[in-house]
Amino acid sequence: MKNYSYIGISLVILVFGIIFIPKIIDRITNDEVVSSDRLNRQRENVTKDSGEPLSYIEIDGEKKKAPNFQFINQDGDTISNKDYSGKVYLVEFFFTTCPTICPIMNRNLVEIQDEFEDTGDFGIASFTIDPGHDTPEVLAEYAENYGIDHPHWNLMTGDRQKIYELANKGFGLYAGEDAQAAGGFAHQGMFALVDQDGYIRSRKDEFGNPLIYYRGSVERNKSVARGEEAPQIEMLIEDIKKLL
């Protein structure tokens, strides 16, 4: 009787092995079993630093320069692109009442500011896309609330149309009014990196193409799941240092 029981158990194990083991092996081969263990790990950047010089952005064979600008900053001073001559600087478009990505972007920029607090040839140019509300006084209060204190970080306001032209045509970063968007304005959460000679620079992606702009709307140290946008602030800090 016992022999029959052993034979029955052996047959069950054999059938299980024939049916399920190939499926398990196939799942492991296709990375399905272990993928769930990696959901909370940060996605590997597709733009690895190869140690090569940063790329230029070329349009019709010409290197793209940051456009000229002249606006009023949070201290009421007139600031132009000439004030950034000889400096490596970042460009962003934001507005002070933005309830979504702007707080993340500017917290990231404050962290970058702190990385280069003693660097005189580094700066940040922030342009409000809601100049009707964001007066120099409002921008000054915003700067104080965020701990913005780098001497070359200017939060600028001025003519709405000129700011939109600077964003959309000058840098190719969308900004505009949008009644359906939170806060009434829509814009891209990207940072432009400009070198000492005024050229827009970036590292290349996995296909050898310029990244062009850096993602600023994801927290610096955020852990992301597969398929989510990964932070690029560490990458940006590395590239600023490379230009400096």
N, C-alpha and C positions, 0 to 999 in steps of 0.2 A: 504493500500500500504506500509505504514511504517512497519507494522508488518511483511510483507513478506521480507523486507530488513533486519530486525533484524534476522529473521529466517535464511536467506541466509548467513549473516555474522557469525552467531553462528555455522552453518554447516561447514564453511571454517575453523574456529578456531578448531572445533572438529576434522576434518580430519587432520589438521596440527599436532595436538597433538598426534593423533593415529600413524601417520607416523614418525614424526621426534623426539619426546621426548624420545622414547626408544633408538633411535640411539645416541642422545646426552648423555643420561645416560650411555650407553655402552662405549662411547668414554671416558667419565670421569673415569669410572671404570677401563678402560685399560690404563689410564694415557696419552691419546693422546692429550687432549685439553691443559693441563697444561705443557706438555713437551716442547713446543716451548718457554715458558717463562723461561725455565731453560737452554737454549742452551748456554747462555753467562755466566752461573755460573760455577765455577770450579767443576769438577767432584770429588765426594767424594773419598778419598783414600781408597783402599781396604786393606791397611795395617795400621790399626789403632794401636796406641800405647796402649798396655794393661797394661803398667807399669812393664811387665816382663823383665828379663834380655835378652839381645840380644842373638840370636841364633849363634851357631857355624856352619860352613860348614863342613859336614862330607863326606868323600869318603872312601868306604869300612870299615866303622866303625871308621875311624881315622879323628880327627879334622884337617882341612886343614890350613897349615901355609903359609904365604906369602913366595915366594921363595927368595933365596939369590940373590943379585945383586951387581955390582960395576961398576960405570960409572963416567964421568966427568960432573960437573955442570957448570952453567953459569959464575962462577967465576974462572973456571979452576981447581977447587979442586976435588980430588977423593972422591966420596961419595958411601957408601955401605949401605946395610940393617942394619949394626951394628950402623950406625949413627942415626937410628930410634928406637933403642932398648929402651924400657921404655916409648915410646911415642905412642899416638894414632895418626895414620896418614892415609891420603887418597892417592890413586894411580890413575893416569890417563895416557892414551896414546894419543898423539896429534902430530901436526906438525905446525910450525909457519906460513906457507903459506896456511893453510887450509881455504877455503872460506865459509865453511858451519857451522858445529857444533862446531868446536874448539873455535871460539870467544865466543859462548854462554857458553861453558863449563868453560872457564877460567874467564869469568866475574862472573859466579856463584862461582868459587873457590876464587876469590878475595873477594866476599861478605862473604864467609866462613872464609877466612883469617882474615877479619876485625872483625868477631865475636870472634875470638880467638887470637887477636893481642898480648895480654899480657900473653898468655898461653905457657909456655916453654916446656910443655910435649905434644904439638900438632905439627904436621907437614904435609907437602904435598910432594909427590914424583911424578913429571911429567916426562915422558919419551917420547922423540921425536921419531917418526917412520920414519923420514926423516933425518937421521944423516949426510948424504952427504951434505945437505944444512945447517942444523941447527948446526952450530959450537957453541962453548961456547960464542963467540962474538955475534953471531946472537941471541942466547938465552938471553944474557944479555940485548940486546936492546929490545927484546920482553918483558922481565920482566919489564923494565923501562916504556915501553909504556902502560902496563896493570896495573901498580901500584903494582907489586908483590914485597913485601918488608919484608915478614915474614922471620925471620932468619932460620927457618927450612923448607922453601919451596925451593926445589932444582929442577931446570929444567935440565934434564940430557941427554947427548948424548954419543955415543960410537959405538961399533961394531954393524952393522945393524942386522946381524944374531942373535946375543945374545939378542938384544932388541926384535926381533920378537919371539924368543923362550920364553923370559920372558912374553911377552903378551899372546901368543897363548897356550903355554904349561904350563907356570908357573901360570898365573892368569886365563886362559881360556877366555881372552878377545881378540876378533879377531883384528888383525892388519896386513896389507900387502899392497903391491903395487897393484894398479888397474887402468889401463889406462882409464877405462870407468867412474871412480869416479872423482868428482870434486877435482882438485888439484893433481890427480894421485895416491892417496892413499885412502884406505878404513879402517875404524876402528869403534869400538863401542863407543858410547858416554856415557859410564858408569863410575862410580867411585867405587873403592873397598875401604872398610873400614877395617883397620887393628888395632887390639888392642895392648896394651903395651907389650904383650908377643909374638906378631907376628902372631896371628891367625886372619883369615878373619872372620868378624862378620857381622850380619844384623838382622833386626827384621823379624818377620814371616808375611806371607801373610794371606789372609782370610781363606785359607785352612790349615793353620798351618805349611806351608813349608817355609824354609828360603828364603827371598827375594834375597839373594846372593849379587847383586850389586845394586847401586842406580843410577837412571836416572839423568845424568848431562847435557843433551843436550836440556833441556826445561828450559826457564827462570824461575827464582825463584818465581815470583809473576804473572806468566802468567795466564790469564783467558782462560779456554778451553771449547770447546763444547763437547757434549756427543760423546764418541767414540774416542776422541783425547787423546794423552798421557798427563798425568797430571804431574806437577812438583813435585819433591821429595826432594828439597833442604831443606825446613823447617824440613822435616822428618829426613834428614841426620844430620842437626845441632842438633836436639833433641837427636839423637842416639850418636853423638860424646860426647855431654855433659853427657850422661848416662855412657859411658865408662870412661870418665875423672873422 
